[in-house]
Amino acid sequence: MALKIKKVQRKVLAGNDQGTVKTYGIAKSGSYCDLPKLCKLISARCAMSSADVKAILDSLNWAMDLELQSGNIVQVGEFGNFRLSVASEGTTEEDDYTVSNVKKARIVFTPGSELRKSVSEVRFELEDTPKAKTETCERPHAD
């Protein structure tokens, strides 16, 4: 199966090509795989029921929340690692920096080797579209 690529036109806002419009490809998502469907797919490959899988995933979510808030990296085997990262405002003087400079936290996921392998093996296919749509992008794009 191939990942559909949609063509879009974006105005380049920075760099040598600033002001020009270039065509880029973006991944086109099909639809969502929600939790009930994911549980059914997993239960079809193991001896657990869909309800058992959901209970395990709910418990995983609870345990990950507890560990992440404790500042730990959560390693989920071959699946990958989860860790917290923060964005903060900088200060000129080191002594002026306090926790109030932290603006938000986010969860960073680093995929394991099998997921990284699947990304390197994905095939691409252009979506059949009549004309590319023009978008304005706030970040410069590298070719």
N, C-alpha and C positions, 0 to 999 in steps of 0.2 A: 504494500500500500504506500502511496506517495503523499507527502505533505503538499497541500495546495498553496501556491504563492500568488498573491494578489499584487498587481502593479498599482503604485500610487505615485503621484507627482507631488514633490515637496519643494518649497522655496528654501534655498540655502541661506541661513541667516548669519553665518560667520565664515571666516577663512577666505581663501583666494577666490572661491566661486560664489561669494556672497551676492545675493540678489538674483542669481540664476535659478531656474527650475530644473530639477533632475528627477528622473524616474527611478524608484527604488522598489524592491520587493518586500512584502511583509507576509508573515505566516497567516494563513486564513484558518481560523478555528472552525471546526464542524459544529459541534454542540457540546454540552456539558455531560460528563459522566458523574451523576450525583451519587451520594453515599449509598442509597439502596441498590443501585445498579452495581456499584463497585463491590458491595458486600455479596451480591449474587454471583458476580464474576469470580471472586475469591473463593466462595464456598463451592463453586463448581470444580475447583482444582484441589480441594482438600476434604477432609472428613468432617468438617465443621458446618453447622447450619449458617444461613445468612444472619440470623439473630446472634449466634455466637461470635461471628466475625465483627458485627457491629459493636457488641459488648467489648471486644478486645480493642477495637479502634477507639472507642470512647475512653477506655482505661488508658490507652496509649496517650491520648490527648491530655488527660488529666495529669499523668505522670510527667509528660514533657513540660507542661505548664509549670509544675512544681520544680522541676530540675532547672529549667531555663531561668525562672525567677530567682533561683539560688545562685545563678551565675555559672552554671555548668554547661558544657557542651554535651548534647545528647546524640550519641552514636546509635543509629538504628541499623546495625549490621551492614549488609551489602546495599541497603537502601540509600544510606548517606548520613550526614551529620546536620544537626540544627544548632545554632548558637544565636545569642542576642548581640546586637550591635546598636550603637547609639549615634545620633547626630547632635552636635552641640555647637554653640556659638563660641568662637575663640576670644581670648582676652590678651591684651598686650602684656600684662604682667602676670606671671604664674600665680602669685598670691591672690590675684583678683578672681581666679577661676573657682567657682563653686558648683554644686550639683544643680543649681538653678539655671546654669548655662546649658544643661541638657534639654534639648527640645523634643526629641522623640526617640523611642526605641523601635527596633524592627527585628524580625527573625530572618536570619540568613540560612539558607539551605545549600549545602554542598553535596551534590549527588555522588553516590558510590560508583565504583568502577563499571558495574553492569549498566547503569543508567547513562553514564558518560559514553559507553560503547554504543548504546542504541542511538544516541544523538549523532555520533560520527557515521552511523550507517544509514541514516534517513535519506530517502530519495525525494527529489523535489519535482513538482509539476506545475506549470503555469495554469492559473484559473482562466477559464474562457470568459473574458469580459470585453465589452465593446470599446471602452476608452478608459484610460487611467484617470483617477480622481485626484484633484489638486488639494494638497493639505499644506498648512503652514506648520513647520516644526520648530520647536523652541531650542533644540540642540543641533549643532552642526553634525553632519553625517560624513563618515569616512567612506571612500570608495572601496 
